[in-house]
Amino acid sequence: MRDLSQQFLSDSRAFLSQDYLPKIERCMVQLTEAQIWSRGNNASNSIGNLLLHLAGSSRYWAGGFVSRSLTSASPFRPSGCWPTSVRP
């Protein structure tokens, strides 16, 4: 069973970092910082907040595949603090 779980983690890291992350980066470079943090209303999340939660969750479960994109002591940053280094 350990081999299966290790294979799952390895495959997940590869898939997420080689498929999803490049797609997210391609989308992000097309947005302004204002668009990234814009919310439709008070009940909505911004794209930036959704990505911060995705990054934190992915780091926790998949072992750090997004660590090259978000560098912080915390996996989450306050609104308006998206690092410019995320954009390639």
N, CA, C and O atoms as CSV, one atom per row, in Angstrom:
chain,resi,resn,atom,element,x,y,z
A,1,MET,N,N,0.815,-1.195,0.000
A,1,MET,CA,C,0.000,0.000,0.000
A,1,MET,C,C,0.860,1.262,0.000
A,1,MET,O,O,0.493,2.260,-0.620
A,2,ARG,N,N,1.982,1.228,0.677
A,2,ARG,CA,C,2.869,2.393,0.708
A,2,ARG,C,C,3.344,2.746,-0.689
A,2,ARG,O,O,3.416,3.924,-1.037
A,3,ASP,N,N,3.669,1.746,-1.492
A,3,ASP,CA,C,4.105,2.012,-2.858
A,3,ASP,C,C,3.022,2.721,-3.657
A,3,ASP,O,O,3.310,3.632,-4.434
A,4,LEU,N,N,1.780,2.302,-3.465
A,4,LEU,CA,C,0.664,2.914,-4.170
A,4,LEU,C,C,0.479,4.368,-3.741
A,4,LEU,O,O,0.264,5.236,-4.587
A,5,SER,N,N,0.559,4.642,-2.454
A,5,SER,CA,C,0.392,6.017,-1.980
A,5,SER,C,C,1.550,6.901,-2.427
A,5,SER,O,O,1.341,8.062,-2.779
A,6,GLN,N,N,2.754,6.372,-2.418
A,6,GLN,CA,C,3.916,7.129,-2.902
A,6,GLN,C,C,3.782,7.423,-4.394
A,6,GLN,O,O,4.122,8.516,-4.847
A,7,GLN,N,N,3.293,6.459,-5.148
A,7,GLN,CA,C,3.093,6.659,-6.582
A,7,GLN,C,C,2.020,7.716,-6.834
A,7,GLN,O,O,2.154,8.558,-7.721
A,8,PHE,N,N,0.955,7.654,-6.037
A,8,PHE,CA,C,-0.107,8.657,-6.167
A,8,PHE,C,C,0.437,10.059,-5.915
A,8,PHE,O,O,0.164,10.973,-6.692
A,9,LEU,N,N,1.200,10.241,-4.846
A,9,LEU,CA,C,1.770,11.550,-4.541
A,9,LEU,C,C,2.716,12.013,-5.633
A,9,LEU,O,O,2.688,13.176,-6.034
A,10,SER,N,N,3.540,11.119,-6.107
A,10,SER,CA,C,4.478,11.463,-7.174
A,10,SER,C,C,3.744,11.869,-8.451
A,10,SER,O,O,4.075,12.878,-9.073
A,11,ASP,N,N,2.751,11.077,-8.831
A,11,ASP,CA,C,1.972,11.392,-10.032
A,11,ASP,C,C,1.203,12.704,-9.863
A,11,ASP,O,O,1.114,13.503,-10.796
A,12,SER,N,N,0.653,12.920,-8.674
A,12,SER,CA,C,-0.095,14.153,-8.416
A,12,SER,C,C,0.804,15.370,-8.504
A,12,SER,O,O,0.432,16.372,-9.116
A,13,ARG,N,N,1.975,15.298,-7.903
A,13,ARG,CA,C,2.920,16.423,-7.988
A,13,ARG,C,C,3.266,16.730,-9.433
A,13,ARG,O,O,3.263,17.890,-9.847
A,14,ALA,N,N,3.561,15.699,-10.194
A,14,ALA,CA,C,3.936,15.898,-11.597
A,14,ALA,C,C,2.772,16.487,-12.386
A,14,ALA,O,O,2.953,17.442,-13.142
A,15,PHE,N,N,1.592,15.929,-12.216
A,15,PHE,CA,C,0.430,16.412,-12.956
A,15,PHE,C,C,0.113,17.857,-12.600
A,15,PHE,O,O,-0.107,18.686,-13.483
A,16,LEU,N,N,0.090,18.157,-11.301
A,16,LEU,CA,C,-0.248,19.506,-10.868
A,16,LEU,C,C,0.796,20.530,-11.301
A,16,LEU,O,O,0.447,21.628,-11.732
A,17,SER,N,N,2.046,20.183,-11.191
A,17,SER,CA,C,3.097,21.154,-11.516
A,17,SER,C,C,3.341,21.273,-13.016
A,17,SER,O,O,3.749,22.335,-13.486
A,18,GLN,N,N,3.103,20.222,-13.765
A,18,GLN,CA,C,3.385,20.257,-15.207
A,18,GLN,C,C,2.150,20.550,-16.052
A,18,GLN,O,O,2.276,20.884,-17.230
A,19,ASP,N,N,0.963,20.430,-15.469
A,19,ASP,CA,C,-0.254,20.687,-16.231
A,19,ASP,C,C,-0.998,21.905,-15.690
A,19,ASP,O,O,-1.165,22.894,-16.403
A,20,TYR,N,N,-1.444,21.842,-14.446
A,20,TYR,CA,C,-2.251,22.933,-13.903
A,20,TYR,C,C,-1.468,24.225,-13.689
A,20,TYR,O,O,-1.934,25.296,-14.077
A,21,LEU,N,N,-0.305,24.144,-13.086
A,21,LEU,CA,C,0.442,25.362,-12.767
A,21,LEU,C,C,0.772,26.188,-14.013
A,21,LEU,O,O,0.568,27.402,-13.991
A,22,PRO,N,N,1.270,25.592,-15.092
A,22,PRO,CA,C,1.519,26.409,-16.295
A,22,PRO,C,C,0.245,27.068,-16.841
A,22,PRO,O,O,0.298,28.191,-17.344
A,23,LYS,N,N,-0.885,26.385,-16.746
A,23,LYS,CA,C,-2.146,26.976,-17.211
A,23,LYS,C,C,-2.541,28.160,-16.335
A,23,LYS,O,O,-2.979,29.194,-16.841
A,24,ILE,N,N,-2.388,28.011,-15.032
A,24,ILE,CA,C,-2.692,29.106,-14.113
A,24,ILE,C,C,-1.773,30.291,-14.389
A,24,ILE,O,O,-2.226,31.435,-14.424
A,25,GLU,N,N,-0.487,30.021,-14.584
A,25,GLU,CA,C,0.461,31.105,-14.859
A,25,GLU,C,C,0.119,31.833,-16.152
A,25,GLU,O,O,0.208,33.059,-16.208
A,26,ARG,N,N,-0.272,31.095,-17.195
A,26,ARG,CA,C,-0.653,31.733,-18.467
A,26,ARG,C,C,-1.859,32.649,-18.275
A,26,ARG,O,O,-1.925,33.720,-18.878
A,27,CYS,N,N,-2.796,32.243,-17.455
A,27,CYS,CA,C,-3.963,33.085,-17.185
A,27,CYS,C,C,-3.591,34.307,-16.351
A,27,CYS,O,O,-4.059,35.414,-16.618
A,28,MET,N,N,-2.755,34.103,-15.350
A,28,MET,CA,C,-2.404,35.188,-14.428
A,28,MET,C,C,-1.685,36.341,-15.127
A,28,MET,O,O,-1.919,37.501,-14.791
A,29,VAL,N,N,-0.833,36.047,-16.073
A,29,VAL,CA,C,-0.079,37.113,-16.728
A,29,VAL,C,C,-0.982,38.008,-17.576
A,29,VAL,O,O,-0.585,39.105,-17.966
A,30,GLN,N,N,-2.190,37.538,-17.859
A,30,GLN,CA,C,-3.120,38.334,-18.660
A,30,GLN,C,C,-3.963,39.275,-17.803
A,30,GLN,O,O,-4.693,40.112,-18.335
A,31,LEU,N,N,-3.866,39.144,-16.487
A,31,LEU,CA,C,-4.673,39.946,-15.572
A,31,LEU,C,C,-3.855,41.047,-14.924
A,31,LEU,O,O,-2.654,40.896,-14.699
A,32,THR,N,N,-4.517,42.151,-14.627
A,32,THR,CA,C,-3.876,43.196,-13.831
A,32,THR,C,C,-4.024,42.821,-12.359
A,32,THR,O,O,-4.823,41.950,-12.014
A,33,GLU,N,N,-3.266,43.467,-11.507
A,33,GLU,CA,C,-3.381,43.197,-10.080
A,33,GLU,C,C,-4.786,43.532,-9.579
A,33,GLU,O,O,-5.325,42.842,-8.713
A,34,ALA,N,N,-5.371,44.593,-10.128
A,34,ALA,CA,C,-6.734,44.962,-9.740
A,34,ALA,C,C,-7.722,43.850,-10.109
A,34,ALA,O,O,-8.628,43.549,-9.332
A,35,GLN,N,N,-7.556,43.246,-11.270
A,35,GLN,CA,C,-8.442,42.157,-11.671
A,35,GLN,C,C,-8.245,40.929,-10.782
A,35,GLN,O,O,-9.209,40.236,-10.458
A,36,ILE,N,N,-7.024,40.662,-10.395
A,36,ILE,CA,C,-6.731,39.506,-9.545
A,36,ILE,C,C,-7.436,39.627,-8.204
A,36,ILE,O,O,-7.924,38.630,-7.672
A,37,TRP,N,N,-7.499,40.834,-7.650
A,37,TRP,CA,C,-8.065,41.026,-6.318
A,37,TRP,C,C,-9.503,41.530,-6.336
A,37,TRP,O,O,-10.095,41.735,-5.276
A,38,SER,N,N,-10.070,41.733,-7.513
A,38,SER,CA,C,-11.444,42.208,-7.629
A,38,SER,C,C,-12.429,41.148,-7.147
A,38,SER,O,O,-12.244,39.953,-7.374
A,39,ARG,N,N,-13.482,41.619,-6.475
A,39,ARG,CA,C,-14.558,40.728,-6.018
A,39,ARG,C,C,-15.871,41.271,-6.554
A,39,ARG,O,O,-16.107,42.479,-6.516
A,40,GLY,N,N,-16.712,40.404,-7.044
A,40,GLY,CA,C,-18.000,40.821,-7.578
A,40,GLY,C,C,-18.887,41.464,-6.527
A,40,GLY,O,O,-19.632,42.402,-6.815
A,41,ASN,N,N,-18.800,40.950,-5.300
A,41,ASN,CA,C,-19.556,41.495,-4.166
A,41,ASN,C,C,-18.930,40.943,-2.889
A,41,ASN,O,O,-17.970,40.174,-2.940
A,42,ASN,N,N,-19.478,41.340,-1.754
A,42,ASN,CA,C,-18.903,40.921,-0.468
A,42,ASN,C,C,-18.998,39.430,-0.208
A,42,ASN,O,O,-18.273,38.906,0.638
A,43,ALA,N,N,-19.877,38.738,-0.916
A,43,ALA,CA,C,-20.023,37.298,-0.727
A,43,ALA,C,C,-19.115,36.499,-1.667
A,43,ALA,O,O,-19.082,35.270,-1.609
A,44,SER,N,N,-18.385,37.198,-2.522
A,44,SER,CA,C,-17.534,36.535,-3.520
A,44,SER,C,C,-16.071,36.545,-3.101
A,44,SER,O,O,-15.641,37.390,-2.317
A,45,ASN,N,N,-15.319,35.601,-3.630
A,45,ASN,CA,C,-13.873,35.570,-3.459
A,45,ASN,C,C,-13.206,36.134,-4.698
A,45,ASN,O,O,-13.747,36.049,-5.800
A,46,SER,N,N,-12.041,36.704,-4.512
A,46,SER,CA,C,-11.258,37.160,-5.660
A,46,SER,C,C,-10.474,35.983,-6.227
A,46,SER,O,O,-10.306,34.957,-5.568
A,47,ILE,N,N,-10.003,36.145,-7.444
A,47,ILE,CA,C,-9.139,35.133,-8.052
A,47,ILE,C,C,-7.908,34.924,-7.176
A,47,ILE,O,O,-7.475,33.793,-6.956
A,48,GLY,N,N,-7.346,36.036,-6.676
A,48,GLY,CA,C,-6.159,35.957,-5.834
A,48,GLY,C,C,-6.386,35.123,-4.587
A,48,GLY,O,O,-5.549,34.290,-4.239
A,49,ASN,N,N,-7.505,35.335,-3.911
A,49,ASN,CA,C,-7.784,34.553,-2.705
A,49,ASN,C,C,-7.996,33.087,-3.029
A,49,ASN,O,O,-7.537,32.219,-2.287
A,50,LEU,N,N,-8.680,32.797,-4.122
A,50,LEU,CA,C,-8.874,31.402,-4.520
A,50,LEU,C,C,-7.537,30.723,-4.794
A,50,LEU,O,O,-7.332,29.569,-4.418
A,51,LEU,N,N,-6.627,31.445,-5.451
A,51,LEU,CA,C,-5.310,30.865,-5.736
A,51,LEU,C,C,-4.477,30.680,-4.474
A,51,LEU,O,O,-3.714,29.721,-4.370
A,52,LEU,N,N,-4.618,31.584,-3.523
A,52,LEU,CA,C,-3.896,31.422,-2.260
A,52,LEU,C,C,-4.375,30.177,-1.520
A,52,LEU,O,O,-3.567,29.434,-0.962
A,53,HIS,N,N,-5.673,29.952,-1.516
A,53,HIS,CA,C,-6.205,28.754,-0.870
A,53,HIS,C,C,-5.790,27.492,-1.621
A,53,HIS,O,O,-5.467,26.479,-1.001
A,54,LEU,N,N,-5.797,27.546,-2.934
A,54,LEU,CA,C,-5.336,26.409,-3.739
A,54,LEU,C,C,-3.870,26.108,-3.445
A,54,LEU,O,O,-3.484,24.950,-3.287
A,55,ALA,N,N,-3.063,27.156,-3.372
A,55,ALA,CA,C,-1.632,26.971,-3.109
A,55,ALA,C,C,-1.405,26.374,-1.718
A,55,ALA,O,O,-0.612,25.446,-1.561
A,56,GLY,N,N,-2.094,26.903,-0.716
A,56,GLY,CA,C,-1.934,26.375,0.638
A,56,GLY,C,C,-2.375,24.926,0.738
A,56,GLY,O,O,-1.698,24.106,1.358
A,57,SER,N,N,-3.493,24.615,0.136
A,57,SER,CA,C,-4.003,23.252,0.154
A,57,SER,C,C,-3.072,22.308,-0.605
A,57,SER,O,O,-2.787,21.201,-0.149
A,58,SER,N,N,-2.610,22.752,-1.749
A,58,SER,CA,C,-1.718,21.912,-2.557
A,58,SER,C,C,-0.391,21.664,-1.848
A,58,SER,O,O,0.147,20.557,-1.890
A,59,ARG,N,N,0.131,22.700,-1.196
A,59,ARG,CA,C,1.374,22.513,-0.437
A,59,ARG,C,C,1.183,21.480,0.660
A,59,ARG,O,O,2.042,20.629,0.892
A,60,TYR,N,N,0.057,21.569,1.322
A,60,TYR,CA,C,-0.207,20.655,2.426
A,60,TYR,C,C,-0.367,19.224,1.921
A,60,TYR,O,O,0.251,18.306,2.460
A,61,TRP,N,N,-1.188,19.025,0.894
A,61,TRP,CA,C,-1.510,17.680,0.444
A,61,TRP,C,C,-0.515,17.103,-0.547
A,61,TRP,O,O,-0.248,15.901,-0.513
A,62,ALA,N,N,0.039,17.918,-1.424
A,62,ALA,CA,C,0.919,17.380,-2.467
A,62,ALA,C,C,2.388,17.642,-2.184
A,62,ALA,O,O,3.244,17.224,-2.965
A,63,GLY,N,N,2.697,18.309,-1.112
A,63,GLY,CA,C,4.084,18.427,-0.700
A,63,GLY,C,C,4.895,19.529,-1.338
A,63,GLY,O,O,6.102,19.364,-1.516
A,64,GLY,N,N,4.289,20.645,-1.691
A,64,GLY,CA,C,5.081,21.803,-2.076
A,64,GLY,C,C,5.285,22.054,-3.541
A,64,GLY,O,O,6.273,22.694,-3.901
A,65,PHE,N,N,4.419,21.596,-4.410
A,65,PHE,CA,C,4.663,21.808,-5.836
A,65,PHE,C,C,4.584,23.259,-6.236
A,65,PHE,O,O,5.145,23.633,-7.266
A,66,VAL,N,N,3.915,24.092,-5.472
A,66,VAL,CA,C,3.797,25.501,-5.833
A,66,VAL,C,C,4.763,26.392,-5.073
A,66,VAL,O,O,4.657,27.616,-5.146
A,67,SER,N,N,5.685,25.814,-4.361
A,67,SER,CA,C,6.570,26.629,-3.536
A,67,SER,C,C,7.386,27.608,-4.381
A,67,SER,O,O,7.844,28.624,-3.859
A,68,ARG,N,N,7.577,27.331,-5.658
A,68,ARG,CA,C,8.325,28.262,-6.502
A,68,ARG,C,C,7.511,29.502,-6.827
A,68,ARG,O,O,8.074,30.525,-7.218
A,69,SER,N,N,6.167,29.426,-6.668
A,69,SER,CA,C,5.320,30.553,-7.018
A,69,SER,C,C,5.015,31.473,-5.855
A,69,SER,O,O,5.019,32.694,-6.017
A,70,LEU,N,N,4.753,30.920,-4.700
A,70,LEU,CA,C,4.427,31.724,-3.528
A,70,LEU,C,C,5.458,31.480,-2.453
A,70,LEU,O,O,5.607,30.357,-1.972
A,71,THR,N,N,6.157,32.506,-2.079
A,71,THR,CA,C,7.124,32.342,-1.005
A,71,THR,C,C,6.707,33.226,0.152
A,71,THR,O,O,6.598,34.445,0.020
A,72,SER,N,N,6.479,32.595,1.277
A,72,SER,CA,C,6.010,33.297,2.458
A,72,SER,C,C,6.143,32.364,3.644
A,72,SER,O,O,6.181,31.144,3.479
A,73,ALA,N,N,6.215,32.928,4.831
A,73,ALA,CA,C,6.227,32.097,6.031
A,73,ALA,C,C,4.868,31.421,6.196
A,73,ALA,O,O,4.770,30.349,6.793
A,74,SER,N,N,3.842,32.043,5.675
A,74,SER,CA,C,2.490,31.500,5.727
A,74,SER,C,C,2.051,31.166,4.308
A,74,SER,O,O,2.450,31.849,3.365
A,75,PRO,N,N,1.234,30.121,4.140
A,75,PRO,CA,C,0.776,29.813,2.792
A,75,PRO,C,C,-0.222,30.826,2.262
A,75,PRO,O,O,-0.554,30.796,1.077
A,76,PHE,N,N,-0.710,31.724,3.110
A,76,PHE,CA,C,-1.693,32.707,2.693
A,76,PHE,C,C,-1.149,34.106,2.911
A,76,PHE,O,O,-0.421,34.359,3.871
A,77,ARG,N,N,-1.503,35.001,2.025
A,77,ARG,CA,C,-1.112,36.402,2.128
A,77,ARG,C,C,-2.382,37.242,2.218
A,77,ARG,O,O,-3.423,36.841,1.698
A,78,PRO,N,N,-2.314,38.394,2.866
A,78,PRO,CA,C,-3.497,39.250,2.928
A,78,PRO,C,C,-3.843,39.814,1.552
A,78,PRO,O,O,-2.985,39.896,0.673
A,79,SER,N,N,-5.081,40.194,1.375
A,79,SER,CA,C,-5.549,40.753,0.119
A,79,SER,C,C,-4.665,41.915,-0.329
A,79,SER,O,O,-4.288,42.770,0.473
A,80,GLY,N,N,-4.342,41.931,-1.618
A,80,GLY,CA,C,-3.538,43.010,-2.168
A,80,GLY,C,C,-2.050,42.777,-2.075
A,80,GLY,O,O,-1.277,43.661,-2.441
A,81,CYS,N,N,-1.616,41.627,-1.603
A,81,CYS,CA,C,-0.189,41.380,-1.417
A,81,CYS,C,C,0.312,40.254,-2.307
A,81,CYS,O,O,1.204,39.506,-1.908
A,82,TRP,N,N,-0.233,40.123,-3.479
A,82,TRP,CA,C,0.207,39.076,-4.397
A,82,TRP,C,C,1.617,39.414,-4.863
A,82,TRP,O,O,1.839,40.511,-5.376
A,83,PRO,N,N,2.573,38.508,-4.703
A,83,PRO,CA,C,3.950,38.815,-5.100
A,83,PRO,C,C,4.065,38.952,-6.612
A,83,PRO,O,O,3.502,38.144,-7.352
A,84,THR,N,N,4.781,39.957,-7.071
A,84,THR,CA,C,4.949,40.144,-8.507
A,84,THR,C,C,5.798,39.047,-9.121
A,84,THR,O,O,5.777,38.864,-10.338
A,85,SER,N,N,6.547,38.313,-8.305
A,85,SER,CA,C,7.375,37.213,-8.819
A,85,SER,C,C,6.535,36.060,-9.342
A,85,SER,O,O,7.059,35.171,-10.014
A,86,VAL,N,N,5.218,36.058,-9.039
A,86,VAL,CA,C,4.356,34.991,-9.542
A,86,VAL,C,C,4.237,35.103,-11.051
A,86,VAL,O,O,4.092,34.099,-11.748
A,87,ARG,N,N,4.299,36.313,-11.545
A,87,ARG,CA,C,4.186,36.508,-12.987
A,87,ARG,C,C,5.536,36.231,-13.634
A,87,ARG,O,O,6.543,36.835,-13.263
A,88,PRO,N,N,5.558,35.316,-14.604
A,88,PRO,CA,C,6.846,34.965,-15.241
A,88,PRO,C,C,7.430,36.094,-16.045
A,88,PRO,O,O,8.502,35.944,-16.632
